[in-house]
Amino acid sequence: MMKNILTTLLLCQLLFLPLQSQSSASGTEPVRDIRSRLLLLPEADVEIATADWLIEKPGQAAMISRSGDKDLVMSNGLISRTFRLFPNVASHSLKNLVTGEEYIRSPRPEAEVVIDGISYPVGGLEGQPEQAYFLTEWLENMESPDQAFVLADFEIRELSEHIPWERSRWIPSTQWEREGLELVFYYSHPSKKLSGVMLEVHYEIYQALPLMSKWIVMKNGGASEIKLDHFTSEIVAHPEQNNYVDEPQQWEPPKLYMENDYAFSGFTYAESDRSVFWETDSAYTSQVNWELKTPAVLKSKPRTGPEYEIGPGDLFESFRTYNLALDGTDRERNSLSKRKMYRTLAPWVTENPIFLHLTTTRPERVKEAIDQCAATGYEMVILSFGSGLNMEDLSETNIKKFRMLVDYAHDKGIELGGYSLFSSRRIDDQNDVIDVHTGKPGGAKFLNAPCGGSEWGISYFASLKSFIEQTGFDILEHDGPYPGDFCASTSHPGHLGYGDSQWKQWRQTTDFYKWLRSRGVYGNMPDFYILSGTSKVGIGYREVNWSLPRAQQLMLGRQNIYDGTWLRTPSMGWTFVPLTEYHGGGKAATLEPLSEHLKDYRAHMVQNYGSGVQACYRGPRLYDTEETKELVVQTISFYKKYRDILNADIIHLRRPDGRDWDGILHADPLLEFKGFAMLYNPTDEDISRLITLPLYYTGLSERAQVSVDEGENKSYPLNREFEIEIEVSIPAHGSRMLIIK
């Protein structure tokens, strides 16, 4: 195995610099050069991983090799992608190596681009006699499509960091590093019109994950400007999973999960306005559905645009698309796979600072809150909405005030930052989003909203940058991040018109978030910009529910945590605790005075910190008496003692319903404490239950040592399903902690 790795690294050096040849459709010299470079690679010997990648790292390395003298193979023991290079590039296999599932029934172009109104395939082979399945021998008679960009060269690289990350906060000790290889195919076009235009298709394969990514780059080396009207950067014509004669209302997708970072206005990718589309395939005439309406092609592309003008010497880079091979049939395993993907691609989400949401910016009150955070083990103060913070105010007085408060916080070992609102507000007719149907302001997600490409929008982002640079703010809580609005204005300086408005604003926003990440500024956002550098989104809750009585808040809070951690790691979400009144509700809904509601205050902290989910504790202080202070100190001290395992991914035991116990189990096989279960009793009576704990993802296989509330360890044998049964008593409206070694 080590010999293979070293051989590949050596060959990567040999293949590092591309030929930069401008091949033609009929030229033979570039083909000969590409074939000779392909033959430098080791012959593919794809080894299937036997270790469960969700429990331990497989020993197989990410490799790029060849199969014969025509095929190139990317593999890592878990997933593989095989390309035929001649007469043009075509992915004819995308395979889950563990299950053996093949995701491609028909090779398609590696990408499609529309330039100056004309559609061009990028790579691809056509002439497949049957679309329901694929035989490798058919490749010998398949041809490059007309008008296609053709392969000019390829290159193998080590992975590079596409989002700089200043590591300055606590992260789990078992956080995986992103490792692997990158493959680049360089394409040129035979037409004189596109002479000098080079199109790159990039692929990455990652060590120890069944995951690949893909994106395109277009470089204009010609003498004239070109316009990229539209692109499709990934096309997977997958095998039919169903047998619907009539038009399917629902269908079973293949075990291939596709996601990209071009998503708007959602707390999860699943609820966002996405740019991954299921489409029908009119060429697939042998499908069972007689109207040919089975969703049988998966594409990654913007819904509209980008209508991006690329001048001579300029380039365009697309968003990134991720293909994750799922190897499970149950919800927990498949969602754990996605959570591991996020941990690896966006490791900044594992930062999970303990913060107070402060409701004032009066310097003396801010200093008091900072002192309380330092005294109790908190790590961050966020100046909340309604606190009086205005980051758009760059006056000397405002900058001086917050620079002083940041310095004070840093002297105490506390980070300081705050809230700014972008989208859900109205500026004026000149700067708001223009509705394409009416030609007037309106039509945005929030009805009226500013356009990021307007003069105000450009100034807004510049003001936030300047404010953060001058004050040293450590966190931005950005409410209403760009939600995907199109703008039909033709006078805004940041975009030309409707077609490029979404792309330009997305790039403006994500460039800003990447800038924050490079400076180590933590990002709380209510939209899913995780893969663009932000760290946390709302866990999913209705804001007005925090005006309900405290008992209801506690139950709803646990439901939010249970439901919100299927598609997120604990550190990726925030919940809420109204120390002071929020959306009404009066005394019954709030915790102030804190000393009068210690039981509920403790219950909130136990279920939040016990799940690893930080809450916005919104109010003017953390404690009001020594007794309250001691409660906070003890809770934070306990959380930090078990911080690694409490930030581990969650195995869902029983959803809160108020009728019986509910609970979750953290699991990490690489830690000393391999499991940590939190069990709750919402009823008015003490209960005793025989509870089954699924311990497969803890990595334990024979026996487990379990202590209840840090009591004496007791040994339990695991059954053939990697489970133990344990009798647990839980007090009325109380909880129990089970610590597993």
Secondary structure, 3 states (H helix, E strand, C coil): CHHHHHHHHHHHHHCCCCCCCCCCCCCCHHHHHHHHHHCCCCECCCCCCCCCCCCCCCCCCCEEEEECCCEEEEECCCEEEEEECCCCCEEEEEEECCCCCECCCECCCCEEEEECCEEEEECCCECCCCCCCCCHHHHHHCECCCCCEEEEEEEEEECCCCCCCCCCCCCCCCCCCCCEEEEEEEEECCCCCCCCEEEEEEEEEECCCCEEEEEEEEEECCCCCEEEEEEECEEEECCCCCCCCCCCCCCCCCCEEEEECCCECCCCCCCCECCEEEECCCCCCCCCCCCCCCCCEEEECCCCCEEEEECCCCEEECCCEEEEECCCCCHHHHHHHHHHHHHHHCHHHHCCCCEEEECCCCHHHHHHHHHHHHHHCCCEEEECCCCCCCCCCCCHHHHHHHHHHHHHHHHCCCEEEEEEECCCCCCCCCCECECCCCCCECCECCECCECCCCHHHHHHHHHHHHHHHHHCCCEEEEECCCCCCCCCCCCCCCCCCHHHHHHHHHHHHHHHHHHHHHCCCEEECCCCCHHHCCCEEECCCCHHHHHCCHHHHHHHHHHHHHHHCCCCCHHHEEEEEECCCCCCCHHHCCCCCHHHCHHHHHHHHHHHHHHCCEEEEEECCCCCCHHHHHHHHHHHHHHHHCHHHHCCCEEEEECCCCCCCEEEEEECCCCCCCEEEEEEECCCCCEEEEEEEECHHHCCCCEEEEEECCCCCEEEECCCCCEEEEEEEECCCEEEEEEEC
